[in-house]
């Protein structure tokens, strides 16, 4: 088994777009699955037109966000508004073990590619839908993205300061949560099929997946009647607790002090400043009561050191601390370098840049990144000829009919 990958031999037909679906299939591809991503030149994956663009030059093959979630996939363009396009999609279903989509419910049905349609083509097919609010229910057909869904789930209400309006995250938070549920479900379905020969339909509700990440807040409401509210960088169980300015331009270190022993270690790390002897800071309750003052005093110390120096000193004495890292920090991080987290690949248009390996390591079947993200339609001929066995004559005929658009 050494050198082989866990999902080698598994074929995945990927109709998904944006993040939730593509991130799911990308992780499966990194573990050896063969993934064919179906797109259309007439209706691009939104992230082909998203920022940032390589070198600031716009183009459908230059978006870093698309690039990050579509490596190791064969890219095929197909016009699903044409009957021939749907016919080719159905031929791909015959090849696939798993079909993944994250459109608004009803889209696959319009293409005659619902689970029931797929079963007629391949009875043991596994189909996965990752819609916003699930395939059933009064709001199932509500359109939107993770940027809206983070508010519907409840994340936006918690991410801010107590005296300010809700801020939310700067990205589609639920899109980064849901793939883990989908991956587990797909692996489970493949295992079930290997033992029974049966396929199945997996309905992944992004709303429910996101809500599970707020279980403590939901528990607090159902048991104690408390509605969670934004608290900025603070914690009810720690002080100091926040991000503190350090030496350099826009450099910060996050620090959390929870216990009396950690407070003593924190004071030691700061060089026993005179203000730390004030009795009002002796207890957590006292520090919480004077937290505004405490935060200002902490920053008078951290500003004299680099974020790395503060983090290292704190950690060496058992205090939780970490720099507020930038992209450059991550690429220079010795731990990530040791783990081989980034791998350089040469993209046909963007050029040489790094891709991220999965965060888990399988000792016998390691993950790998073999191909950069595909150019739009880059592998259409390969998929048609090598996977579907299409003749050159048929390919040219369909090409002239603009089926591969």
C-alpha positions as CSV (number, residue, x, y, z in Angstrom):
1,X,0.0,0.0,0.0
2,X,2.9,2.4,0.4
3,X,2.8,5.2,-2.0
4,X,-0.8,4.6,-3.0
5,X,-3.6,6.9,-2.0
6,X,-6.7,6.1,0.1
7,X,-9.2,7.0,-2.6
8,X,-7.4,5.8,-5.7
9,X,-9.9,4.3,-8.1
10,X,-12.8,6.5,-6.9
11,X,-14.4,8.6,-9.6
12,X,-16.1,11.9,-8.7
13,X,-18.3,14.0,-11.0
14,X,-18.2,17.5,-9.6
15,X,-20.9,20.0,-10.6
16,X,-20.2,22.2,-7.6
17,X,-19.1,25.9,-7.5
18,X,-17.9,28.6,-5.1
19,X,-16.4,26.9,-1.9
20,X,-18.5,24.3,-0.1
21,X,-18.6,21.8,-2.9
22,X,-15.2,22.5,-4.5
23,X,-13.5,22.3,-1.1
24,X,-15.1,18.9,-0.5
25,X,-14.0,17.4,-3.8
26,X,-10.6,19.0,-3.6
27,X,-9.8,17.1,-0.4
28,X,-11.0,13.9,-1.9
29,X,-8.8,14.5,-5.0
30,X,-5.8,15.1,-2.8
31,X,-6.3,11.6,-1.5
32,X,-6.3,10.0,-4.9
33,X,-9.9,10.3,-6.2
34,X,-10.3,11.2,-9.9
35,X,-12.4,14.3,-10.1
36,X,-13.9,15.8,-13.2
37,X,-15.2,19.4,-12.6
38,X,-18.0,20.4,-15.0
39,X,-18.3,24.1,-15.7
40,X,-19.8,26.3,-18.4
41,X,-18.3,29.3,-20.2
42,X,-21.8,30.7,-20.3
43,X,-22.2,30.6,-16.5
44,X,-18.8,30.7,-14.8
45,X,-18.1,29.6,-11.3
46,X,-18.4,32.9,-9.4
47,X,-14.9,32.5,-8.0
48,X,-13.3,32.6,-11.4
49,X,-14.2,36.3,-11.3
50,X,-13.3,36.9,-7.6
51,X,-10.4,38.5,-5.9
52,X,-7.5,38.4,-5.5
53,X,-6.3,38.0,-9.1
54,X,-2.7,37.0,-9.8
55,X,-0.5,40.1,-10.4
56,X,-3.7,42.2,-10.2
57,X,-4.5,41.2,-13.8
58,X,-8.2,40.1,-14.3
59,X,-8.9,36.8,-16.0
60,X,-11.0,33.6,-15.5
61,X,-7.9,31.6,-14.8
62,X,-6.2,34.0,-12.4
63,X,-8.3,34.0,-9.3
64,X,-6.5,32.8,-6.1
65,X,-9.7,31.7,-4.4
66,X,-10.8,29.5,-7.2
67,X,-7.3,28.2,-7.5
68,X,-7.2,27.2,-3.8
69,X,-10.2,24.8,-3.9
70,X,-9.8,23.2,-7.3
71,X,-6.4,21.6,-7.6
72,X,-6.1,18.0,-8.7
73,X,-9.3,18.2,-10.8
74,X,-9.8,17.7,-14.5
75,X,-11.7,20.8,-15.8
76,X,-14.4,20.3,-18.5
77,X,-16.7,22.9,-20.0
78,X,-20.2,21.7,-20.9
79,X,-23.3,23.7,-21.9
80,X,-26.1,22.2,-19.8
81,X,-28.7,24.2,-21.7
82,X,-28.2,21.9,-24.7
83,X,-29.7,18.4,-25.0
84,X,-26.3,17.1,-26.1
85,X,-24.7,18.6,-23.0
86,X,-27.0,16.8,-20.7
87,X,-26.4,13.6,-22.6
88,X,-22.7,13.9,-22.1
89,X,-23.3,14.6,-18.4
90,X,-25.3,11.4,-18.2
91,X,-22.4,9.5,-19.8
92,X,-20.1,10.9,-17.1
93,X,-22.6,9.7,-14.5
94,X,-22.0,6.1,-15.8
95,X,-18.3,6.6,-15.1
96,X,-18.7,8.2,-11.7
97,X,-19.0,6.7,-8.3
98,X,-20.0,10.0,-6.6
99,X,-21.8,13.0,-8.0
100,X,-21.4,16.3,-6.0
101,X,-23.5,19.5,-6.5
102,X,-24.2,22.6,-4.4
103,X,-26.8,24.4,-6.5
104,X,-30.1,25.7,-5.4
105,X,-32.5,22.8,-5.0
106,X,-34.3,22.1,-8.3
107,X,-31.3,22.8,-10.6
108,X,-30.3,19.2,-11.1
109,X,-33.9,18.2,-11.6
110,X,-34.2,20.7,-14.5
111,X,-31.2,19.0,-16.1
112,X,-32.8,15.5,-15.5
113,X,-30.0,14.8,-13.1
114,X,-31.8,14.3,-9.9
115,X,-30.9,11.3,-7.7
116,X,-33.7,9.3,-9.2
117,X,-32.6,10.1,-12.7
118,X,-29.0,9.1,-11.8
119,X,-30.1,5.8,-10.3
120,X,-31.7,4.9,-13.6
121,X,-28.3,5.4,-15.2
122,X,-26.2,3.8,-12.4
123,X,-28.2,2.1,-9.6
124,X,-25.3,2.2,-7.1
125,X,-24.5,5.9,-7.6
126,X,-23.8,8.1,-4.6
127,X,-25.1,11.7,-4.9
128,X,-24.3,14.6,-2.6
129,X,-26.2,17.9,-2.5
130,X,-24.8,20.7,-0.3
131,X,-27.5,23.3,-0.5
132,X,-27.9,26.3,1.9
133,X,-30.9,25.1,3.9
134,X,-31.3,21.5,2.7
135,X,-33.4,19.9,0.0
136,X,-36.7,20.1,1.8
137,X,-38.6,22.6,3.9
138,X,-40.2,26.1,3.5
139,X,-36.9,27.9,2.9
140,X,-35.1,25.2,0.9
141,X,-35.2,27.1,-2.4
142,X,-34.0,30.4,-0.9
143,X,-30.9,31.5,-2.9
144,X,-27.8,32.8,-1.4
145,X,-24.2,32.2,-0.3
146,X,-22.3,31.5,2.8
147,X,-21.9,35.3,3.4
148,X,-25.6,35.4,4.0
149,X,-25.9,32.1,5.7
150,X,-23.4,33.0,8.4
151,X,-25.9,35.6,9.5
152,X,-28.9,33.2,9.3
153,X,-27.0,30.6,11.4
154,X,-26.0,33.2,14.1
155,X,-22.3,33.8,13.6
156,X,-22.7,37.4,12.5
157,X,-24.4,38.3,15.8
158,X,-21.5,37.1,17.8
159,X,-18.6,38.6,15.9
160,X,-18.3,42.3,17.0
161,X,-17.9,44.4,20.1
162,X,-20.7,44.8,22.7
163,X,-21.2,48.5,21.8
164,X,-21.2,48.0,18.0
165,X,-23.4,46.6,15.4
166,X,-22.8,42.9,14.3
167,X,-19.8,42.6,12.0
168,X,-19.6,39.0,11.0
169,X,-16.6,37.4,9.3
170,X,-15.0,38.7,6.1
171,X,-15.8,35.4,4.3
172,X,-18.4,32.8,3.8
173,X,-17.9,31.1,7.1
174,X,-20.2,28.1,6.6
175,X,-18.5,27.2,3.4
176,X,-15.4,26.2,5.5
177,X,-17.5,24.2,8.0
178,X,-19.7,22.1,5.7
179,X,-17.0,20.2,3.7
180,X,-16.0,18.2,6.7
181,X,-19.5,16.8,7.2
182,X,-19.7,16.1,3.5
183,X,-16.4,14.3,3.3
184,X,-17.3,12.0,6.3
185,X,-20.7,11.3,4.7
186,X,-19.1,10.4,1.3
187,X,-16.5,8.1,2.9
188,X,-19.3,6.4,4.9
189,X,-21.4,6.0,1.8
190,X,-18.5,4.5,-0.1
191,X,-17.9,2.1,2.7
192,X,-21.6,1.1,2.9
193,X,-21.6,0.5,-0.9
194,X,-18.5,-1.6,-0.7
195,X,-20.3,-3.9,1.8
196,X,-23.8,-3.9,0.4
197,X,-23.6,-2.7,-3.2
198,X,-26.0,0.0,-2.5
199,X,-25.6,3.7,-3.4
200,X,-27.5,6.5,-1.6
201,X,-28.4,10.2,-1.6
202,X,-26.7,12.6,0.9
203,X,-28.6,15.8,1.7
204,X,-26.1,18.1,3.4
205,X,-27.8,21.2,4.9
206,X,-25.3,24.0,5.3
207,X,-27.6,25.8,7.8
208,X,-27.6,22.8,10.1
209,X,-23.9,22.2,9.7
210,X,-23.2,25.8,10.7
211,X,-25.5,25.6,13.7
212,X,-23.7,22.7,15.1
213,X,-20.6,24.9,15.5
214,X,-22.6,27.1,17.9
215,X,-23.7,24.2,20.2
216,X,-22.4,25.9,23.4
217,X,-24.4,29.1,22.7
218,X,-27.5,27.0,21.8
219,X,-27.1,24.9,25.0
220,X,-26.8,28.1,27.1
221,X,-30.0,29.4,25.7
222,X,-32.0,26.2,26.1
223,X,-30.8,25.5,29.6
224,X,-30.1,28.9,31.1
225,X,-32.2,31.2,28.9
226,X,-29.2,33.3,28.0
227,X,-28.8,34.7,24.4
228,X,-25.2,34.9,23.4
229,X,-24.0,38.4,22.6
230,X,-20.8,39.7,21.0
231,X,-17.9,40.2,23.4
232,X,-15.1,41.4,21.1
233,X,-11.8,39.8,21.9
234,X,-12.8,39.2,25.5
235,X,-13.7,36.0,27.4
236,X,-15.8,35.8,30.6
237,X,-13.2,33.3,32.0
238,X,-9.9,35.1,31.2
239,X,-8.1,38.4,31.7
240,X,-6.1,39.7,30.0
241,X,-7.6,38.2,26.9
242,X,-7.2,39.9,23.5
243,X,-4.9,40.9,20.7
244,X,-2.1,43.3,21.8
245,X,-0.1,45.6,19.6
246,X,3.6,44.7,19.3
247,X,6.7,46.3,17.8
248,X,6.5,46.9,14.0
249,X,3.8,48.0,11.6
250,X,0.4,46.4,12.3
251,X,1.9,43.5,14.4
252,X,-0.1,41.9,17.1
253,X,0.0,39.0,19.5
254,X,-3.1,37.3,21.0
255,X,-2.8,36.4,24.7
256,X,-5.2,34.6,27.1
257,X,-4.7,34.3,30.8
258,X,-7.2,32.0,32.6
259,X,-5.8,30.8,35.9
260,X,-3.9,32.4,38.8
261,X,-0.8,30.4,37.9
262,X,-1.0,31.7,34.3
263,X,-1.3,35.2,35.7
264,X,1.9,34.7,37.6
265,X,3.6,33.3,34.6
266,X,2.3,36.2,32.5
267,X,3.7,38.8,34.9
268,X,7.0,37.0,34.9
269,X,7.1,37.0,31.1
270,X,6.4,40.8,31.1
271,X,9.3,41.3,33.4
272,X,7.3,42.0,36.6
273,X,6.1,45.5,35.7
274,X,5.2,47.7,38.6
275,X,1.5,47.9,37.8
276,X,1.2,44.1,38.1
277,X,1.7,44.4,41.9
278,X,-1.6,46.4,42.2
279,X,-3.9,44.3,44.4
280,X,-6.9,44.9,42.1
281,X,-5.2,42.6,39.5
282,X,-4.6,39.7,41.9
283,X,-7.8,37.9,41.1
284,X,-9.7,37.1,37.9
285,X,-12.7,39.0,39.2
286,X,-10.5,42.1,39.9
287,X,-8.9,41.9,36.5
288,X,-12.3,41.6,34.8
289,X,-13.6,44.7,36.7
290,X,-10.6,46.7,35.5
291,X,-10.1,45.1,32.1
292,X,-10.0,48.3,30.1
293,X,-7.2,49.6,32.2
294,X,-5.4,46.2,32.2
295,X,-5.5,46.0,28.4
296,X,-3.8,49.4,28.0
297,X,-1.2,48.5,30.6
298,X,-0.4,45.1,28.8
299,X,0.0,47.0,25.5
300,X,2.6,49.4,27.1
301,X,4.7,46.2,27.6
302,X,4.0,44.2,24.4
303,X,4.7,47.3,22.1
304,X,8.4,47.0,23.1
305,X,8.8,43.5,21.6
306,X,8.1,41.8,18.3
307,X,5.0,39.6,18.1
308,X,7.2,36.6,17.8
309,X,9.2,37.5,20.9
310,X,6.0,38.0,22.9
311,X,4.5,34.7,21.7
312,X,7.7,32.7,22.4
313,X,8.2,34.1,25.9
314,X,4.6,33.5,26.8
315,X,4.5,30.0,25.5
316,X,7.7,29.1,27.2
317,X,6.1,29.9,30.6
318,X,2.8,28.1,29.8
319,X,0.7,31.1,28.8
320,X,-1.5,30.8,25.7
321,X,-0.3,33.2,23.0
322,X,0.0,33.4,19.3
323,X,1.0,36.0,16.7
324,X,-1.8,37.4,14.5
325,X,-0.2,35.9,11.4
326,X,-0.2,37.2,7.9
327,X,0.2,35.2,4.7
328,X,3.9,35.9,4.8
329,X,4.1,34.6,8.4
330,X,2.4,31.4,7.4
331,X,4.9,30.7,4.5
332,X,7.8,31.4,6.8
333,X,6.4,29.4,9.7
334,X,9.0,26.7,10.7
335,X,6.3,24.3,11.9
336,X,4.4,24.4,8.6
337,X,7.6,24.0,6.7
338,X,8.5,21.0,8.8
339,X,5.1,19.5,8.0
340,X,5.4,20.2,4.3
341,X,2.1,22.0,4.4
342,X,2.7,24.1,1.2
343,X,3.6,22.6,-2.1
344,X,4.8,24.6,-5.1
345,X,3.1,23.9,-8.5
346,X,3.4,25.7,-11.8
347,X,0.0,26.9,-12.9
348,X,-0.3,27.4,-16.7
349,X,-1.3,31.0,-16.4
350,X,-0.6,32.1,-12.8
351,X,2.9,30.6,-12.7
352,X,4.7,29.0,-9.8
353,X,2.9,29.3,-6.4
354,X,2.0,27.4,-3.3
355,X,-0.9,25.0,-2.7
356,X,-2.0,23.7,0.7
357,X,-2.0,20.0,1.5
358,X,-4.7,18.6,3.8
359,X,-4.0,19.2,7.5
360,X,-4.2,15.5,8.3
361,X,-1.5,12.9,7.4
362,X,-2.2,9.3,6.6
363,X,0.9,7.2,7.2
364,X,0.2,4.4,4.7
365,X,-1.8,6.4,2.1
366,X,-0.4,10.0,2.2
367,X,-2.2,12.8,0.4
368,X,-0.5,14.7,-2.4
369,X,-1.1,17.6,-4.7
370,X,-0.3,16.6,-8.3
371,X,-2.0,19.2,-10.5
372,X,-2.8,22.9,-10.2
373,X,-6.4,24.1,-10.7
374,X,-7.6,23.7,-14.2
375,X,-7.8,26.5,-16.8
376,X,-11.4,26.9,-17.9
377,X,-12.1,23.9,-20.2
378,X,-8.5,22.8,-20.0
379,X,-9.2,19.1,-20.0
380,X,-12.4,18.9,-22.1
381,X,-10.8,16.9,-24.8
382,X,-9.0,14.6,-22.4
383,X,-12.2,13.9,-20.5
384,X,-14.2,13.3,-23.7
385,X,-11.6,11.1,-25.3
386,X,-9.9,9.3,-22.4
387,X,-12.7,9.0,-19.9
388,X,-15.7,8.8,-22.2
389,X,-13.9,7.1,-25.1
390,X,-15.3,9.7,-27.5
391,X,-13.9,9.6,-31.1
392,X,-12.3,12.7,-32.6
393,X,-15.1,12.9,-35.1
394,X,-17.8,13.0,-32.4
395,X,-15.7,15.5,-30.4
396,X,-15.3,17.9,-33.3
397,X,-19.0,17.6,-34.2
398,X,-20.0,18.5,-30.6
399,X,-17.3,21.3,-30.5
400,X,-18.7,22.9,-33.6
401,X,-22.2,22.6,-32.1
402,X,-20.9,24.6,-29.1
403,X,-21.8,21.9,-26.7
404,X,-18.4,22.3,-25.0
405,X,-19.1,25.9,-23.9
